[in-house]
Amino acid sequence: MNEPIPIGQRIGFDYGEKRIGVATSDAHSILVSPHATLVNDDKLMDKLSEIITEIDPIYIVVGDPKNLSGRDGEKSVSANEFGSLVKKLFAGPVYLVDERLTTNTAYAQMREIGKSEKESKHVIDQIAAINILESAILSEKSGTSVGRLL
């Protein structure tokens, strides 16, 4: 049987050129909730710092949108750069987590509850961040690697 995972909140980010979805877990990692959608602008560092200070996570995950082949594409490079930026603000572990198709999954989840793509636009990044963080927590609970440590 696996050891219990450490108590403490976790943060997940779904990085995008225009918007960044943010999700957080409760201290026992039972519930992952949407936290915010950040505009990717010149105030991003301040917003990230505020969230990290407020949540005080034990680790942070950033979605890594690899190509379906598993190789890094332009979006993956940008997400890696964002992860490095987060690492400058947070002394704890920052992981890159494979997030292929999380946005597509998020849109499918919204369609299942009767929301159109247009109606989902303002929350889709948060839902993708939830999926990224839930994936990391499931890996952690199963005793496998959360992701690639930056």
N, CA, C and O atoms as a GROMACS GRO file, in nm:
protein
  600
    1MET      N    1   0.084  -0.118   0.000
    1MET     CA    2   0.000   0.000   0.000
    1MET      C    3   0.088   0.124   0.000
    1MET      O    4   0.191   0.128   0.067
    2ASN      N    5   0.047   0.225  -0.076
    2ASN     CA    6   0.123   0.348  -0.086
    2ASN      C    7   0.110   0.432   0.039
    2ASN      O    8   0.009   0.428   0.109
    3GLU      N    9   0.215   0.508   0.067
    3GLU     CA   10   0.213   0.604   0.178
    3GLU      C   11   0.113   0.714   0.147
    3GLU      O   12   0.093   0.747   0.030
    4PRO      N   13   0.050   0.771   0.249
    4PRO     CA   14  -0.039   0.885   0.222
    4PRO      C   15   0.042   1.001   0.165
    4PRO      O   16   0.159   1.020   0.199
    5ILE      N   17  -0.022   1.079   0.080
    5ILE     CA   18   0.049   1.193   0.022
    5ILE      C   19   0.053   1.307   0.123
    5ILE      O   20  -0.032   1.314   0.212
    6PRO      N   21   0.151   1.395   0.111
    6PRO     CA   22   0.164   1.506   0.207
    6PRO      C   23   0.040   1.596   0.206
    6PRO      O   24  -0.022   1.619   0.103
    7ILE      N   25   0.009   1.647   0.323
    7ILE     CA   26  -0.102   1.741   0.336
    7ILE      C   27  -0.053   1.878   0.291
    7ILE      O   28   0.057   1.920   0.327
    8GLY      N   29  -0.134   1.946   0.214
    8GLY     CA   30  -0.102   2.080   0.166
    8GLY      C   31  -0.166   2.103   0.031
    8GLY      O   32  -0.191   2.010  -0.045
    9GLN      N   33  -0.194   2.228   0.003
    9GLN     CA   34  -0.257   2.262  -0.124
    9GLN      C   35  -0.158   2.252  -0.240
    9GLN      O   36  -0.037   2.261  -0.221
   10ARG      N   37  -0.213   2.234  -0.358
   10ARG     CA   38  -0.137   2.229  -0.481
   10ARG      C   39  -0.202   2.324  -0.580
   10ARG      O   40  -0.322   2.352  -0.572
   11ILE      N   41  -0.123   2.375  -0.675
   11ILE     CA   42  -0.174   2.464  -0.779
   11ILE      C   43  -0.145   2.402  -0.915
   11ILE      O   44  -0.038   2.346  -0.937
   12GLY      N   45  -0.243   2.412  -1.005
   12GLY     CA   46  -0.224   2.370  -1.143
   12GLY      C   47  -0.248   2.486  -1.237
   12GLY      O   48  -0.342   2.564  -1.219
   13PHE      N   49  -0.162   2.499  -1.338
   13PHE     CA   50  -0.176   2.604  -1.438
   13PHE      C   51  -0.192   2.543  -1.576
   13PHE      O   52  -0.122   2.449  -1.612
   14ASP      N   53  -0.287   2.599  -1.653
   14ASP     CA   54  -0.301   2.567  -1.794
   14ASP      C   55  -0.258   2.692  -1.869
   14ASP      O   56  -0.333   2.789  -1.878
   15TYR      N   57  -0.135   2.689  -1.922
   15TYR     CA   58  -0.077   2.808  -1.984
   15TYR      C   59  -0.130   2.827  -2.126
   15TYR      O   60  -0.142   2.732  -2.203
   16GLY      N   61  -0.161   2.952  -2.158
   16GLY     CA   62  -0.198   2.990  -2.293
   16GLY      C   63  -0.144   3.128  -2.324
   16GLY      O   64  -0.117   3.207  -2.234
   17GLU      N   65  -0.127   3.157  -2.450
   17GLU     CA   66  -0.072   3.286  -2.490
   17GLU      C   67  -0.159   3.402  -2.445
   17GLU      O   68  -0.107   3.509  -2.412
   18LYS      N   69  -0.291   3.383  -2.442
   18LYS     CA   70  -0.381   3.491  -2.402
   18LYS      C   71  -0.430   3.477  -2.258
   18LYS      O   72  -0.438   3.575  -2.184
   19ARG      N   73  -0.461   3.352  -2.219
   19ARG     CA   74  -0.517   3.328  -2.086
   19ARG      C   75  -0.448   3.210  -2.020
   19ARG      O   76  -0.397   3.120  -2.086
   20ILE      N   77  -0.448   3.214  -1.886
   20ILE     CA   78  -0.389   3.105  -1.807
   20ILE      C   79  -0.493   3.059  -1.707
   20ILE      O   80  -0.537   3.137  -1.622
   21GLY      N   81  -0.533   2.934  -1.716
   21GLY     CA   82  -0.627   2.878  -1.620
   21GLY      C   83  -0.554   2.836  -1.494
   21GLY      O   84  -0.442   2.785  -1.499
   22VAL      N   85  -0.619   2.858  -1.380
   22VAL     CA   86  -0.560   2.824  -1.251
   22VAL      C   87  -0.660   2.738  -1.173
   22VAL      O   88  -0.778   2.770  -1.164
   23ALA      N   89  -0.609   2.628  -1.117
   23ALA     CA   90  -0.689   2.540  -1.031
   23ALA      C   91  -0.610   2.514  -0.904
   23ALA      O   92  -0.487   2.518  -0.904
   24THR      N   93  -0.683   2.487  -0.796
   24THR     CA   94  -0.618   2.456  -0.669
   24THR      C   95  -0.685   2.334  -0.606
   24THR      O   96  -0.801   2.303  -0.633
   25SER      N   97  -0.608   2.268  -0.522
   25SER     CA   98  -0.663   2.155  -0.447
   25SER      C   99  -0.687   2.199  -0.303
   25SER      O  100  -0.635   2.300  -0.258
   26ASP      N  101  -0.767   2.121  -0.233
   26ASP     CA  102  -0.777   2.141  -0.088
   26ASP      C  103  -0.652   2.077  -0.026
   26ASP      O  104  -0.575   2.011  -0.095
   27ALA      N  105  -0.634   2.096   0.101
   27ALA     CA  106  -0.512   2.049   0.169
   27ALA      C  107  -0.496   1.897   0.164
   27ALA      O  108  -0.384   1.846   0.169
   28HIS      N  109  -0.607   1.823   0.156
   28HIS     CA  110  -0.602   1.677   0.154
   28HIS      C  111  -0.609   1.619   0.012
   28HIS      O  112  -0.612   1.498  -0.006
   29SER      N  113  -0.611   1.707  -0.087
   29SER     CA  114  -0.615   1.667  -0.228
   29SER      C  115  -0.734   1.577  -0.262
   29SER      O  116  -0.724   1.485  -0.342
   30ILE      N  117  -0.845   1.607  -0.197
   30ILE     CA  118  -0.969   1.536  -0.227
   30ILE      C  119  -1.046   1.609  -0.335
   30ILE      O  120  -1.108   1.547  -0.422
   31LEU      N  121  -1.042   1.741  -0.329
   31LEU     CA  122  -1.119   1.825  -0.421
   31LEU      C  123  -1.027   1.921  -0.494
   31LEU      O  124  -0.945   1.989  -0.432
   32VAL      N  125  -1.040   1.926  -0.626
   32VAL     CA  126  -0.969   2.025  -0.707
   32VAL      C  127  -1.074   2.120  -0.762
   32VAL      O  128  -1.175   2.077  -0.817
   33SER      N  129  -1.049   2.250  -0.746
   33SER     CA  130  -1.147   2.352  -0.782
   33SER      C  131  -1.087   2.456  -0.875
   33SER      O  132  -0.966   2.480  -0.874
   34PRO      N  133  -1.173   2.518  -0.956
   34PRO     CA  134  -1.125   2.630  -1.037
   34PRO      C  135  -1.087   2.745  -0.945
   34PRO      O  136  -1.152   2.767  -0.843
   35HIS      N  137  -0.984   2.817  -0.978
   35HIS     CA  138  -0.940   2.929  -0.895
   35HIS      C  139  -0.953   3.062  -0.969
   35HIS      O  140  -1.009   3.157  -0.916
   36ALA      N  141  -0.901   3.068  -1.092
   36ALA     CA  142  -0.904   3.193  -1.168
   36ALA      C  143  -0.865   3.168  -1.312
   36ALA      O  144  -0.809   3.064  -1.346
   37THR      N  145  -0.896   3.265  -1.397
   37THR     CA  146  -0.840   3.272  -1.530
   37THR      C  147  -0.764   3.403  -1.536
   37THR      O  148  -0.822   3.510  -1.518
   38LEU      N  149  -0.634   3.394  -1.561
   38LEU     CA  150  -0.551   3.514  -1.565
   38LEU      C  151  -0.530   3.558  -1.709
   38LEU      O  152  -0.514   3.475  -1.798
   39VAL      N  153  -0.532   3.687  -1.730
   39VAL     CA  154  -0.496   3.741  -1.861
   39VAL      C  155  -0.344   3.742  -1.867
   39VAL      O  156  -0.277   3.790  -1.774
   40ASN      N  157  -0.290   3.690  -1.974
   40ASN     CA  158  -0.145   3.684  -1.991
   40ASN      C  159  -0.098   3.821  -2.043
   40ASN      O  160  -0.087   3.843  -2.164
   41ASP      N  161  -0.070   3.910  -1.948
   41ASP     CA  162  -0.029   4.046  -1.984
   41ASP      C  163   0.091   4.089  -1.902
   41ASP      O  164   0.156   4.006  -1.838
   42ASP      N  165   0.122   4.218  -1.904
   42ASP     CA  166   0.240   4.268  -1.834
   42ASP      C  167   0.227   4.265  -1.682
   42ASP      O  168   0.324   4.294  -1.612
   43LYS      N  169   0.110   4.233  -1.629
   43LYS     CA  170   0.089   4.222  -1.484
   43LYS      C  171   0.090   4.077  -1.436
   43LYS      O  172   0.058   4.049  -1.321
   44LEU      N  173   0.128   3.986  -1.525
   44LEU     CA  174   0.122   3.843  -1.495
   44LEU      C  175   0.207   3.805  -1.374
   44LEU      O  176   0.161   3.729  -1.289
   45MET      N  177   0.328   3.856  -1.365
   45MET     CA  178   0.417   3.821  -1.253
   45MET      C  179   0.352   3.858  -1.119
   45MET      O  180   0.358   3.780  -1.024
   46ASP      N  181   0.291   3.975  -1.111
   46ASP     CA  182   0.225   4.018  -0.988
   46ASP      C  183   0.108   3.926  -0.953
   46ASP      O  184   0.089   3.890  -0.837
   47LYS      N  185   0.029   3.889  -1.055
   47LYS     CA  186  -0.086   3.802  -1.032
   47LYS      C  187  -0.041   3.664  -0.985
   47LYS      O  188  -0.100   3.606  -0.893
   48LEU      N  189   0.063   3.611  -1.050
   48LEU     CA  190   0.115   3.479  -1.011
   48LEU      C  191   0.168   3.482  -0.868
   48LEU      O  192   0.141   3.392  -0.788
   49SER      N  193   0.244   3.585  -0.837
   49SER     CA  194   0.301   3.600  -0.703
   49SER      C  195   0.191   3.606  -0.597
   49SER      O  196   0.203   3.547  -0.490
   50GLU      N  197   0.084   3.678  -0.629
   50GLU     CA  198  -0.029   3.691  -0.535
   50GLU      C  199  -0.096   3.556  -0.510
   50GLU      O  200  -0.125   3.521  -0.396
   51ILE      N  201  -0.119   3.480  -0.616
   51ILE     CA  202  -0.183   3.348  -0.602
   51ILE      C  203  -0.093   3.252  -0.525
   51ILE      O  204  -0.139   3.181  -0.436
   52ILE      N  205   0.035   3.250  -0.559
   52ILE     CA  206   0.129   3.160  -0.491
   52ILE      C  207   0.137   3.194  -0.343
   52ILE      O  208   0.140   3.104  -0.259
   53THR      N  209   0.141   3.323  -0.310
   53THR     CA  210   0.146   3.365  -0.169
   53THR      C  211   0.017   3.328  -0.098
   53THR      O  212   0.020   3.280   0.016
   54GLU      N  213  -0.097   3.350  -0.163
   54GLU     CA  214  -0.228   3.321  -0.103
   54GLU      C  215  -0.245   3.172  -0.075
   54GLU      O  216  -0.290   3.134   0.033
   55ILE      N  217  -0.210   3.087  -0.171
   55ILE     CA  218  -0.232   2.942  -0.160
   55ILE      C  219  -0.122   2.874  -0.080
   55ILE      O  220  -0.148   2.779  -0.006
   56ASP      N  221   0.001   2.921  -0.093
   56ASP     CA  222   0.117   2.861  -0.027
   56ASP      C  223   0.121   2.709  -0.054
   56ASP      O  224   0.112   2.629   0.039
   57PRO      N  225   0.134   2.672  -0.182
   57PRO     CA  226   0.126   2.530  -0.218
   57PRO      C  227   0.249   2.451  -0.179
   57PRO      O  228   0.356   2.507  -0.153
   58ILE      N  229   0.232   2.318  -0.176
   58ILE     CA  230   0.349   2.232  -0.153
   58ILE      C  231   0.418   2.202  -0.286
   58ILE      O  232   0.537   2.173  -0.289
   59TYR      N  233   0.343   2.210  -0.397
   59TYR     CA  234   0.403   2.206  -0.530
   59TYR      C  235   0.309   2.268  -0.631
   59TYR      O  236   0.191   2.290  -0.603
   60ILE      N  237   0.364   2.296  -0.748
   60ILE     CA  238   0.288   2.356  -0.859
   60ILE      C  239   0.309   2.270  -0.982
   60ILE      O  240   0.419   2.220  -1.006
   61VAL      N  241   0.202   2.252  -1.060
   61VAL     CA  242   0.214   2.183  -1.188
   61VAL      C  243   0.172   2.277  -1.300
   61VAL      O  244   0.081   2.359  -1.286
   62VAL      N  245   0.242   2.263  -1.411
   62VAL     CA  246   0.213   2.340  -1.532
   62VAL      C  247   0.188   2.239  -1.642
   62VAL      O  248   0.268   2.149  -1.664
   63GLY      N  249   0.078   2.256  -1.712
   63GLY     CA  250   0.048   2.165  -1.823
   63GLY      C  251   0.147   2.182  -1.936
   63GLY      O  252   0.179   2.294  -1.976
   64ASP      N  253   0.195   2.071  -1.989
   64ASP     CA  254   0.289   2.070  -2.101
   64ASP      C  255   0.218   2.011  -2.222
   64ASP      O  256   0.203   1.890  -2.234
   65PRO      N  257   0.174   2.099  -2.314
   65PRO     CA  258   0.095   2.052  -2.429
   65PRO      C  259   0.181   1.996  -2.541
   65PRO      O  260   0.197   2.057  -2.646
   66LYS      N  261   0.234   1.879  -2.517
   66LYS     CA  262   0.317   1.813  -2.619
   66LYS      C  263   0.232   1.780  -2.741
   66LYS      O  264   0.109   1.770  -2.733
   67ASN      N  265   0.298   1.762  -2.855
   67ASN     CA  266   0.227   1.716  -2.973
   67ASN      C  267   0.177   1.574  -2.947
   67ASN      O  268   0.224   1.506  -2.856
   68LEU      N  269   0.082   1.530  -3.025
   68LEU     CA  270   0.030   1.394  -3.007
   68LEU      C  271   0.139   1.288  -3.018
   68LEU      O  272   0.127   1.180  -2.961
   69SER      N  273   0.244   1.320  -3.092
   69SER     CA  274   0.356   1.227  -3.106
   69SER      C  275   0.441   1.221  -2.979
   69SER      O  276   0.526   1.132  -2.964
   70GLY      N  277   0.418   1.316  -2.886
   70GLY     CA  278   0.497   1.321  -2.764
   70GLY      C  279   0.614   1.418  -2.771
   70GLY      O  280   0.687   1.435  -2.674
   71ARG      N  281   0.632   1.480  -2.886
   71ARG     CA  282   0.742   1.575  -2.903
   71ARG      C  283   0.698   1.715  -2.861
   71ARG      O  284   0.579   1.748  -2.859
   72ASP      N  285   0.799   1.797  -2.828
   72ASP     CA  286   0.771   1.936  -2.793
   72ASP      C  287   0.742   2.017  -2.920
   72ASP      O  288   0.815   2.009  -3.018
   73GLY      N  289   0.633   2.093  -2.915
   73GLY     CA  290   0.602   2.187  -3.022
   73GLY      C  291   0.616   2.328  -2.968
   73GLY      O  292   0.668   2.349  -2.859
   74GLU      N  293   0.568   2.425  -3.044
   74GLU     CA  294   0.576   2.566  -3.002
   74GLU      C  295   0.506   2.589  -2.869
   74GLU      O  296   0.558   2.658  -2.782
   75LYS      N  297   0.388   2.532  -2.855
   75LYS     CA  298   0.312   2.552  -2.730
   75LYS      C  299   0.383   2.489  -2.611
   75LYS      O  300   0.379   2.543  -2.501
   76SER      N  301   0.446   2.376  -2.633
   76SER     CA  302   0.520   2.310  -2.526
   76SER      C  303   0.639   2.396  -2.483
   76SER      O  304   0.667   2.407  -2.363
   77VAL      N  305   0.708   2.455  -2.578
   77VAL     CA  306   0.822   2.542  -2.547
   77VAL      C  307   0.773   2.661  -2.464
   77VAL      O  308   0.837   2.699  -2.366
   78SER      N  309   0.660   2.721  -2.504
   78SER     CA  310   0.604   2.835  -2.430
   78SER      C  311   0.564   2.794  -2.289
   78SER      O  312   0.587   2.869  -2.194
   79ALA      N  313   0.504   2.676  -2.273
   79ALA     CA  314   0.463   2.629  -2.141
   79ALA      C  315   0.586   2.603  -2.053
   79ALA      O  316   0.583   2.630  -1.933
   80ASN      N  317   0.693   2.552  -2.112
   80ASN     CA  318   0.818   2.532  -2.039
   80ASN      C  319   0.875   2.665  -1.991
   80ASN      O  320   0.924   2.675  -1.878
   81GLU      N  321   0.869   2.767  -2.076
   81GLU     CA  322   0.917   2.900  -2.039
   81GLU      C  323   0.832   2.957  -1.925
   81GLU      O  324   0.885   3.019  -1.833
   82PHE      N  325   0.700   2.935  -1.933
   82PHE     CA  326   0.611   2.978  -1.825
   82PHE      C  327   0.647   2.906  -1.695
   82PHE      O  328   0.651   2.968  -1.589
   83GLY      N  329   0.672   2.776  -1.704
   83GLY     CA  330   0.712   2.700  -1.586
   83GLY      C  331   0.840   2.756  -1.524
   83GLY      O  332   0.851   2.762  -1.401
   84SER      N  333   0.934   2.796  -1.606
   84SER     CA  334   1.057   2.857  -1.556
   84SER      C  335   1.029   2.990  -1.487
   84SER      O  336   1.093   3.024  -1.388
   85LEU      N  337   0.933   3.064  -1.540
   85LEU     CA  338   0.891   3.190  -1.477
   85LEU      C  339   0.829   3.163  -1.340
   85LEU      O  340   0.860   3.233  -1.243
   86VAL      N  341   0.743   3.063  -1.331
   86VAL     CA  342   0.682   3.024  -1.204
   86VAL      C  343   0.790   2.983  -1.105
   86VAL      O  344   0.782   3.015  -0.987
   87LYS      N  345   0.889   2.911  -1.154
   87LYS     CA  346   0.998   2.863  -1.068
   87LYS      C  347   1.074   2.980  -1.004
   87LYS      O  348   1.127   2.966  -0.894
   88LYS      N  349   1.080   3.094  -1.072
   88LYS     CA  350   1.146   3.213  -1.016
   88LYS      C  351   1.068   3.271  -0.898
   88LYS      O  352   1.124   3.338  -0.812
   89LEU      N  353   0.936   3.243  -0.895
   89LEU     CA  354   0.849   3.297  -0.790
   89LEU      C  355   0.824   3.199  -0.677
   89LEU      O  356   0.775   3.239  -0.571
   90PHE      N  357   0.856   3.073  -0.698
   90PHE     CA  358   0.821   2.968  -0.603
   90PHE      C  359   0.941   2.879  -0.576
   90PHE      O  360   0.998   2.821  -0.668
   91ALA      N  361   0.979   2.868  -0.450
   91ALA     CA  362   1.098   2.792  -0.413
   91ALA      C  363   1.074   2.641  -0.411
   91ALA      O  364   1.170   2.564  -0.413
   92GLY      N  365   0.948   2.598  -0.406
   92GLY     CA  366   0.917   2.456  -0.401
   92GLY      C  367   0.920   2.391  -0.537
   92GLY      O  368   0.957   2.454  -0.636
   93PRO      N  369   0.881   2.264  -0.543
   93PRO     CA  370   0.884   2.191  -0.670
   93PRO      C  371   0.782   2.244  -0.772
   93PRO      O  372   0.666   2.270  -0.738
   94VAL      N  373   0.827   2.258  -0.895
   94VAL     CA  374   0.740   2.292  -1.007
   94VAL      C  375   0.758   2.181  -1.110
   94VAL      O  376   0.869   2.151  -1.154
   95TYR      N  377   0.645   2.120  -1.147
   95TYR     CA  378   0.647   2.007  -1.240
   95TYR      C  379   0.578   2.042  -1.370
   95TYR      O  380   0.480   2.117  -1.372
   96LEU      N  381   0.629   1.988  -1.479
   96LEU     CA  382   0.559   1.993  -1.607
   96LEU      C  383   0.485   1.861  -1.620
   96LEU      O  384   0.542   1.754  -1.602
   97VAL      N  385   0.356   1.870  -1.652
   97VAL     CA  386   0.269   1.753  -1.661
   97VAL      C  387   0.215   1.744  -1.804
   97VAL      O  388   0.161   1.841  -1.856
   98ASP      N  389   0.228   1.629  -1.864
   98ASP     CA  390   0.176   1.606  -1.999
   98ASP      C  391   0.027   1.637  -2.000
   98ASP      O  392  -0.050   1.578  -1.924
   99GLU      N  393  -0.013   1.728  -2.085
   99GLU     CA  394  -0.154   1.767  -2.088
   99GLU      C  395  -0.214   1.757  -2.226
   99GLU      O  396  -0.304   1.834  -2.261
  100ARG      N  397  -0.167   1.663  -2.305
  100ARG     CA  398  -0.225   1.648  -2.438
  100ARG      C  399  -0.376   1.632  -2.430
  100ARG      O  400  -0.427   1.548  -2.356
  101LEU      N  401  -0.444   1.713  -2.504
  101LEU     CA  402  -0.591   1.708  -2.521
  101LEU      C  403  -0.672   1.755  -2.399
  101LEU      O  404  -0.793   1.733  -2.398
  102THR      N  405  -0.612   1.818  -2.298
  102THR     CA  406  -0.692   1.858  -2.182
  102THR      C  407  -0.795   1.965  -2.218
  102THR      O  408  -0.905   1.964  -2.164
  103THR      N  409  -0.760   2.057  -2.310
  103THR     CA  410  -0.858   2.159  -2.348
  103THR      C  411  -0.972   2.094  -2.426
  103THR      O  412  -1.088   2.130  -2.406
  104ASN      N  413  -0.940   2.000  -2.514
  104ASN     CA  414  -1.046   1.928  -2.586
  104ASN      C  415  -1.136   1.852  -2.488
  104ASN      O  416  -1.258   1.850  -2.504
  105THR      N  417  -1.075   1.790  -2.388
  105THR     CA  418  -1.151   1.718  -2.285
  105THR      C  419  -1.240   1.816  -2.209
  105THR      O  420  -1.355   1.784  -2.178
  106ALA      N  421  -1.186   1.933  -2.178
  106ALA     CA  422  -1.264   2.034  -2.105
  106ALA      C  423  -1.386   2.079  -2.186
  106ALA      O  424  -1.495   2.092  -2.132
  107TYR      N  425  -1.367   2.101  -2.316
  107TYR     CA  426  -1.482   2.139  -2.401
  107TYR      C  427  -1.584   2.025  -2.405
  107TYR      O  428  -1.705   2.051  -2.400
  108ALA      N  429  -1.538   1.901  -2.413
  108ALA     CA  430  -1.630   1.787  -2.413
  108ALA      C  431  -1.708   1.780  -2.282
  108ALA      O  432  -1.827   1.752  -2.282
  109GLN      N  433  -1.640   1.807  -2.170
  109GLN     CA  434  -1.708   1.808  -2.040
  109GLN      C  435  -1.816   1.916  -2.036
  109GLN      O  436  -1.925   1.894  -1.983
  110MET      N  437  -1.786   2.031  -2.093
  110MET     CA  438  -1.885   2.140  -2.094
  110MET      C  439  -2.003   2.105  -2.184
  110MET      O  440  -2.118   2.136  -2.152
  111ARG      N  441  -1.976   2.039  -2.298
  111ARG     CA  442  -2.085   1.997  -2.387
  111ARG      C  443  -2.176   1.898  -2.316
  111ARG      O  444  -2.298   1.899  -2.335
  112GLU      N  445  -2.116   1.811  -2.233
  112GLU     CA  446  -2.194   1.711  -2.160
  112GLU      C  447  -2.295   1.775  -2.065
  112GLU      O  448  -2.401   1.718  -2.038
  113ILE      N  449  -2.263   1.895  -2.016
  113ILE     CA  450  -2.358   1.962  -1.926
  113ILE      C  451  -2.441   2.067  -2.000
  113ILE      O  452  -2.510   2.149  -1.938
  114GLY      N  453  -2.434   2.063  -2.135
  114GLY     CA  454  -2.520   2.147  -2.215
  114GLY      C  455  -2.468   2.287  -2.245
  114GLY      O  456  -2.546   2.375  -2.282
  115LYS      N  457  -2.340   2.310  -2.230
  115LYS     CA  458  -2.282   2.442  -2.257
  115LYS      C  459  -2.213   2.441  -2.392
  115LYS      O  460  -2.141   2.347  -2.426
  116SER      N  461  -2.235   2.546  -2.469
  116SER     CA  462  -2.169   2.558  -2.599
  116SER      C  463  -2.025   2.604  -2.580
  116SER      O  464  -1.984   2.644  -2.470
  117GLU      N  465  -1.948   2.597  -2.688
  117GLU     CA  466  -1.808   2.642  -2.682
  117GLU      C  467  -1.803   2.791  -2.646
  117GLU      O  468  -1.716   2.833  -2.569
  118LYS      N  469  -1.894   2.869  -2.701
  118LYS     CA  470  -1.898   3.013  -2.670
  118LYS      C  471  -1.931   3.036  -2.522
  118LYS      O  472  -1.870   3.123  -2.459
  119GLU      N  473  -2.025   2.961  -2.468
  119GLU     CA  474  -2.062   2.976  -2.327
  119GLU      C  475  -1.950   2.928  -2.234
  119GLU      O  476  -1.942   2.971  -2.119
  120SER      N  477  -1.865   2.841  -2.284
  120SER     CA  478  -1.759   2.782  -2.203
  120SER      C  479  -1.630   2.863  -2.204
  120SER      O  480  -1.542   2.841  -2.121
  121LYS      N  481  -1.618   2.955  -2.298
  121LYS     CA  482  -1.492   3.024  -2.322
  121LYS      C  483  -1.430   3.084  -2.195
  121LYS      O  484  -1.309   3.076  -2.177
  122HIS      N  485  -1.512   3.143  -2.107
  122HIS     CA  486  -1.458   3.212  -1.990
  122HIS      C  487  -1.411   3.117  -1.879
  122HIS      O  488  -1.340   3.160  -1.787
  123VAL      N  489  -1.448   2.990  -1.885
  123VAL     CA  490  -1.406   2.895  -1.780
  123VAL      C  491  -1.324   2.778  -1.832
  123VAL      O  492  -1.274   2.696  -1.754
  124ILE      N  493  -1.309   2.769  -1.964
  124ILE     CA  494  -1.246   2.650  -2.022
  124ILE      C  495  -1.102   2.633  -1.974
  124ILE      O  496  -1.057   2.520  -1.954
  125ASP      N  497  -1.030   2.743  -1.955
  125ASP     CA  498  -0.891   2.733  -1.911
  125ASP      C  499  -0.883   2.682  -1.767
  125ASP      O  500  -0.790   2.609  -1.731
  126GLN      N  501  -0.980   2.720  -1.685
  126GLN     CA  502  -0.984   2.671  -1.546
  126GLN      C  503  -1.014   2.522  -1.544
  126GLN      O  504  -0.957   2.448  -1.464
  127ILE      N  505  -1.104   2.478  -1.631
  127ILE     CA  506  -1.138   2.335  -1.636
  127ILE      C  507  -1.017   2.254  -1.683
  127ILE      O  508  -0.991   2.146  -1.631
  128ALA      N  509  -0.945   2.306  -1.782
  128ALA     CA  510  -0.823   2.238  -1.828
  128ALA      C  511  -0.722   2.232  -1.714
  128ALA      O  512  -0.655   2.130  -1.696
  129ALA      N  513  -0.709   2.341  -1.635
  129ALA     CA  514  -0.617   2.342  -1.520
  129ALA      C  515  -0.660   2.239  -1.415
  129ALA      O  516  -0.575   2.174  -1.354
  130ILE      N  517  -0.790   2.224  -1.396
  130ILE     CA  518  -0.841   2.121  -1.304
  130ILE      C  519  -0.797   1.983  -1.352
  130ILE      O  520  -0.747   1.903  -1.273
  131ASN      N  521  -0.814   1.955  -1.481
  131ASN     CA  522  -0.776   1.825  -1.537
  131ASN      C  523  -0.626   1.799  -1.520
  131ASN      O  524  -0.585   1.687  -1.489
  132ILE      N  525  -0.544   1.902  -1.540
  132ILE     CA  526  -0.399   1.890  -1.525
  132ILE      C  527  -0.364   1.857  -1.380
  132ILE      O  528  -0.287   1.765  -1.354
  133LEU      N  529  -0.422   1.932  -1.287
  133LEU     CA  530  -0.392   1.912  -1.145
  133LEU      C  531  -0.445   1.777  -1.096
  133LEU      O  532  -0.377   1.708  -1.019
  134GLU      N  533  -0.565   1.739  -1.138
  134GLU     CA  534  -0.618   1.608  -1.098
  134GLU      C  535  -0.529   1.495  -1.148
  134GLU      O  536  -0.507   1.397  -1.076
  135SER      N  537  -0.479   1.508  -1.269
  135SER     CA  538  -0.387   1.407  -1.323
  135SER      C  539  -0.261   1.396  -1.237
  135SER      O  540  -0.215   1.286  -1.208
  136ALA      N  541  -0.207   1.510  -1.198
  136ALA     CA  542  -0.086   1.510  -1.114
  136ALA      C  543  -0.113   1.445  -0.979
  136ALA      O  544  -0.032   1.366  -0.930
  137ILE      N  545  -0.226   1.479  -0.919
  137ILE     CA  546  -0.260   1.423  -0.787
  137ILE      C  547  -0.283   1.272  -0.796
  137ILE      O  548  -0.242   1.198  -0.707
  138LEU      N  549  -0.348   1.227  -0.903
  138LEU     CA  550  -0.367   1.082  -0.922
  138LEU      C  551  -0.232   1.012  -0.934
  138LEU      O  552  -0.213   0.904  -0.878
  139SER      N  553  -0.140   1.072  -1.006
  139SER     CA  554  -0.005   1.014  -1.017
  139SER      C  555   0.061   1.010  -0.880
  139SER      O  556   0.120   0.909  -0.842
  140GLU      N  557   0.050   1.119  -0.807
  140GLU     CA  558   0.109   1.126  -0.674
  140GLU      C  559   0.050   1.018  -0.582
  140GLU      O  560   0.123   0.951  -0.510
  141LYS      N  561  -0.081   1.003  -0.585
  141LYS     CA  562  -0.147   0.904  -0.499
  141LYS      C  563  -0.110   0.762  -0.538
  141LYS      O  564  -0.108   0.672  -0.453
  142SER      N  565  -0.080   0.740  -0.665
  142SER     CA  566  -0.044   0.604  -0.709
  142SER      C  567   0.105   0.576  -0.690
  142SER      O  568   0.152   0.465  -0.717
  143GLY      N  569   0.177   0.676  -0.644
  143GLY     CA  570   0.319   0.657  -0.616
  143GLY      C  571   0.408   0.674  -0.739
  143GLY      O  572   0.526   0.641  -0.735
  144THR      N  573   0.352   0.726  -0.848
  144THR     CA  574   0.433   0.751  -0.967
  144THR      C  575   0.470   0.899  -0.973
  144THR      O  576   0.421   0.979  -0.895
  145SER      N  577   0.556   0.932  -1.066
  145SER     CA  578   0.605   1.069  -1.079
  145SER      C  579   0.491   1.165  -1.113
  145SER      O  580   0.407   1.136  -1.198
  146VAL      N  581   0.489   1.278  -1.046
  146VAL     CA  582   0.388   1.382  -1.070
  146VAL      C  583   0.408   1.438  -1.211
  146VAL      O  584   0.311   1.464  -1.282
  147GLY      N  585   0.531   1.455  -1.250
  147GLY     CA  586   0.565   1.513  -1.380
  147GLY      C  587   0.714   1.531  -1.388
  147GLY      O  588   0.790   1.477  -1.307
  148ARG      N  589   0.756   1.608  -1.486
  148ARG     CA  590   0.899   1.638  -1.502
  148ARG      C  591   0.933   1.758  -1.419
  148ARG      O  592   0.878   1.866  -1.440
  149LEU      N  593   1.023   1.742  -1.325
  149LEU     CA  594   1.062   1.849  -1.234
  149LEU      C  595   1.146   1.952  -1.307
  149LEU      O  596   1.240   1.918  -1.378
  150LEU      N  597   1.110   2.078  -1.289
  150LEU     CA  598   1.190   2.187  -1.348
  150LEU      C  599   1.307   2.219  -1.259
  150LEU      O  600   1.386   2.308  -1.290
   0.00000   0.00000   0.00000
